[in-house]
Amino acid sequence: MRRNPEAELGAVKWDSKEQELLYDIDSLADSAVLFFRGIYSIESPYFACGRLLELPWHADYEPDCGDGTQKPIDAELEDIVSTISEARCMAGEQYHRLTYLLKELSSTAKMKVQSLAVEMLLTIDSLLDDLEKQSFVSALCQLSEVYKYVSELTVTAQDILVESSSDASKLLSKLGTDARHKDMRRLQEWVVTECRARTFPSMHKASFTLADQAVAKAREFGTRLSPERAQKTVYDWLRSAAREGK
């Protein structure tokens, strides 16, 4: 279910804009996996950077849960996928957010988030199938649905965090747009400035070179950049700056 867009569609020749689309799809899939595991990126739900907040069940998926073992998630995932796949077969592939219609998928906050995340990944699978077939209108519809899942998951995660917080006012402040983006914007500006001050053969090459530096610089700015996602985040910032002519 968690597929690699570039690897699967490698046989098709893509121009630079299409490569950007594949990159964005991959980031969206990563976002769904994070939500499933109980991690919410308050800087941006589309990729893991900046401050990450843990949802109540995240500890269940840490490599070491205190007894030296990792709690399995495969069984939970298989149950959700099986339930959603069966419901889609009965209702039709065009139906989305079945989580809200099936009590077994929305009985708890954890189940609701995980089920929405699985539906999002299944929709990404359909999107990749459409791209491979070059059914672009259908692919566009699927992409629209994927972003709807991001919105649903973001709102749900915020509600869960507020309800579970002993100091809701402080948490709401952390979720405030200005506060959470200020330090990350400084880091983004630093990355763009650093790239322009040096010579790189391409933005893609620059993102690999600047990724580790950006992770270290993030600490100076009082924020956090995930090492695992640093290269993609830096590349996204550079592309955005180029599009905006900054």
C-alpha positions as CSV (number, residue, x, y, z in Angstrom):
1,M,0.0,0.0,0.0
2,R,2.9,2.4,0.8
3,R,4.2,2.7,-2.8
4,N,7.2,4.6,-4.3
5,P,5.8,6.8,-7.0
6,E,9.1,7.5,-8.8
7,A,10.1,3.8,-8.7
8,E,6.8,2.5,-10.0
9,L,6.4,5.1,-12.7
10,G,10.0,5.1,-13.7
11,A,9.2,3.6,-17.1
12,V,7.2,6.7,-18.1
13,K,9.1,9.8,-19.2
14,W,8.2,12.7,-17.0
15,D,9.1,16.4,-17.4
16,S,10.2,18.6,-14.5
17,K,6.7,19.6,-13.5
18,E,5.6,16.0,-13.5
19,Q,8.6,15.1,-11.4
20,E,7.5,17.7,-8.9
21,L,4.1,16.1,-8.8
22,L,5.6,12.7,-8.0
23,Y,7.7,14.3,-5.3
24,D,4.5,15.8,-3.7
25,I,2.7,12.5,-3.9
26,D,5.5,10.8,-2.1
27,S,5.4,13.5,0.6
28,L,1.7,13.1,1.0
29,A,2.1,9.3,1.5
30,D,4.7,10.0,4.2
31,S,2.2,12.3,5.9
32,A,-0.4,9.6,6.0
33,V,2.1,7.1,7.6
34,L,3.0,9.7,10.3
35,F,-0.6,10.3,11.1
36,F,-1.2,6.5,11.4
37,R,1.7,6.2,13.8
38,G,0.4,9.1,15.9
39,I,2.7,12.0,14.8
40,Y,1.3,15.3,13.8
41,S,3.6,17.9,12.2
42,I,2.2,21.3,13.2
43,E,4.6,23.1,10.9
44,S,3.0,21.5,7.9
45,P,0.9,18.3,7.6
46,Y,2.3,17.6,4.2
47,F,5.8,16.7,5.4
48,A,7.6,16.3,8.7
49,C,9.5,19.4,9.6
50,G,9.6,21.7,12.5
51,R,7.7,20.9,15.6
52,L,6.2,17.4,15.8
53,L,3.5,16.6,18.3
54,E,2.7,13.1,19.5
55,L,-0.9,11.9,19.6
56,P,-1.8,9.8,22.6
57,W,-1.1,6.4,21.0
58,H,2.3,7.2,19.5
59,A,4.2,5.5,22.3
60,D,2.7,2.2,21.1
61,Y,4.9,2.4,17.9
62,E,8.2,3.3,19.4
63,P,10.9,0.7,18.6
64,D,11.4,0.1,22.4
65,C,8.2,0.2,24.5
66,G,10.0,-0.5,27.7
67,D,10.1,-4.2,27.6
68,G,12.6,-4.5,24.7
69,T,10.0,-5.4,22.1
70,Q,8.1,-3.4,19.5
71,K,4.4,-3.6,19.6
72,P,3.1,-4.9,16.3
73,I,1.0,-2.7,14.0
74,D,0.6,-5.1,11.1
75,A,-2.5,-6.7,12.6
76,E,-4.2,-3.4,13.2
77,L,-3.3,-2.2,9.7
78,E,-4.5,-5.4,8.0
79,D,-7.8,-5.2,9.9
80,I,-8.4,-1.6,8.8
81,V,-7.4,-2.2,5.2
82,S,-9.6,-5.3,5.0
83,T,-12.6,-3.4,6.4
84,I,-12.2,-0.4,4.1
85,S,-11.4,-2.5,1.0
86,E,-14.6,-4.6,1.6
87,A,-16.7,-1.4,2.1
88,R,-15.2,0.1,-1.1
89,C,-16.1,-3.1,-3.1
90,M,-19.7,-2.8,-1.9
91,A,-20.1,1.0,-2.2
92,G,-17.9,1.6,-5.2
93,E,-14.4,3.0,-5.6
94,Q,-15.7,6.5,-5.9
95,Y,-16.8,6.6,-2.3
96,H,-14.4,8.3,0.1
97,R,-14.2,8.9,3.9
98,L,-16.0,5.7,4.6
99,T,-14.4,6.0,8.1
100,Y,-17.3,8.2,9.1
101,L,-19.9,5.7,7.9
102,L,-18.5,2.6,9.6
103,K,-18.7,2.5,13.4
104,E,-15.9,0.0,13.6
105,L,-13.6,2.5,12.0
106,S,-14.6,5.5,14.1
107,S,-15.3,4.1,17.5
108,T,-12.2,5.8,19.0
109,A,-10.1,8.8,18.2
110,K,-7.1,6.5,17.4
111,M,-9.2,4.3,15.1
112,K,-10.6,7.3,13.3
113,V,-7.2,8.8,12.5
114,Q,-5.7,5.5,11.5
115,S,-8.6,4.7,9.3
116,L,-8.5,8.1,7.5
117,A,-4.8,7.6,7.0
118,V,-5.3,4.2,5.4
119,E,-8.1,5.6,3.2
120,M,-5.6,8.3,2.2
121,L,-3.0,5.8,1.3
122,L,-5.5,3.7,-0.7
123,T,-6.5,6.8,-2.6
124,I,-2.8,7.5,-3.4
125,D,-2.6,4.0,-4.8
126,S,-5.5,4.8,-7.1
127,L,-3.9,8.0,-8.1
128,L,-0.7,6.2,-9.0
129,D,-2.7,3.7,-11.1
130,D,-4.4,6.5,-12.9
131,L,-1.1,8.3,-13.6
132,E,0.4,5.0,-14.9
133,K,-2.6,4.7,-17.3
134,Q,-2.3,8.4,-18.1
135,S,-5.9,8.9,-17.0
136,F,-5.2,12.4,-16.0
137,V,-8.7,13.6,-15.2
138,S,-9.3,10.7,-12.9
139,A,-5.9,11.3,-11.4
140,L,-6.7,14.9,-10.7
141,C,-9.9,13.9,-8.9
142,Q,-7.9,11.4,-6.8
143,L,-5.4,14.0,-5.9
144,S,-8.2,16.3,-4.8
145,E,-9.5,13.6,-2.5
146,V,-6.0,13.1,-1.0
147,Y,-5.8,16.7,0.0
148,K,-9.3,16.4,1.6
149,Y,-7.9,13.6,3.7
150,V,-5.0,15.8,4.8
151,S,-7.5,18.4,5.9
152,E,-9.7,15.9,7.8
153,L,-6.6,14.4,9.5
154,T,-5.2,17.8,10.5
155,V,-8.5,19.0,12.1
156,T,-9.0,15.7,13.9
157,A,-5.4,15.6,15.2
158,Q,-5.8,19.1,16.6
159,D,-9.0,18.3,18.3
160,I,-7.4,15.2,19.9
161,L,-4.5,17.2,21.1
162,V,-6.6,19.9,22.6
163,E,-8.9,17.4,24.4
164,S,-6.0,15.4,25.8
165,S,-3.9,18.5,26.9
166,S,-3.9,19.5,30.5
167,D,-3.3,23.1,29.4
168,A,-5.5,23.6,26.3
169,S,-4.8,27.3,26.1
170,K,-1.0,26.7,25.9
171,L,-1.5,24.0,23.2
172,L,-3.8,26.2,21.2
173,S,-1.1,28.9,21.3
174,K,1.5,26.3,20.0
175,L,-0.9,25.6,17.2
176,G,-1.2,29.3,16.3
177,T,-0.1,30.1,12.7
178,D,2.3,33.0,13.5
179,A,4.0,31.3,16.4
180,R,4.6,28.0,14.7
181,H,5.9,29.4,11.4
182,K,8.1,32.2,12.6
183,D,11.2,30.2,13.3
184,M,10.7,27.8,10.4
185,R,10.4,30.8,8.0
186,R,13.8,32.1,9.2
187,L,15.3,28.7,8.4
188,Q,13.6,28.6,5.0
189,E,15.0,32.1,4.2
190,W,18.5,31.0,5.4
191,V,18.3,27.9,3.0
192,V,17.3,30.0,0.0
193,T,20.0,32.6,0.8
194,E,22.7,30.0,1.3
195,C,21.8,28.3,-2.0
196,R,22.0,31.5,-4.0
197,A,25.3,32.4,-2.4
198,R,26.9,29.3,-3.8
199,T,27.0,27.5,-7.1
200,F,25.1,24.3,-7.6
201,P,24.3,22.3,-10.8
202,S,20.6,22.1,-9.8
203,M,18.2,22.7,-7.0
204,H,18.0,19.0,-6.5
205,K,21.8,18.7,-6.0
206,A,21.7,21.7,-3.7
207,S,19.0,20.1,-1.5
208,F,21.3,17.2,-0.7
209,T,24.2,19.4,0.1
210,L,22.2,21.8,2.3
211,A,20.0,19.3,4.1
212,D,22.5,18.4,6.9
213,Q,23.4,22.1,7.4
214,A,19.7,23.0,7.6
215,V,19.1,20.4,10.3
216,A,22.0,21.9,12.4
217,K,20.9,25.5,11.7
218,A,17.3,24.7,12.8
219,R,18.5,24.3,16.4
220,E,20.0,27.8,16.3
221,F,16.7,29.2,15.2
222,G,14.8,27.4,17.9
223,T,13.0,24.9,15.7
224,R,13.5,21.4,14.4
225,L,13.9,19.9,10.9
226,S,13.5,16.1,10.7
227,P,16.8,14.6,9.4
228,E,14.8,11.9,7.5
229,R,12.8,14.6,5.6
230,A,15.4,17.4,5.5
231,Q,16.4,16.9,1.9
232,K,12.8,16.8,0.6
233,T,11.9,19.8,2.8
234,V,14.9,21.9,1.5
235,Y,14.1,20.9,-2.1
236,D,10.5,22.0,-1.6
237,W,11.6,25.4,-0.2
238,L,14.0,26.0,-3.1
239,R,11.3,25.1,-5.6
240,S,8.9,27.4,-3.9
241,A,11.3,30.3,-3.9
242,A,12.1,29.7,-7.6
243,R,8.4,29.7,-8.5
244,E,7.8,33.0,-6.5
245,G,10.9,34.6,-8.0
246,K,12.5,35.2,-4.6
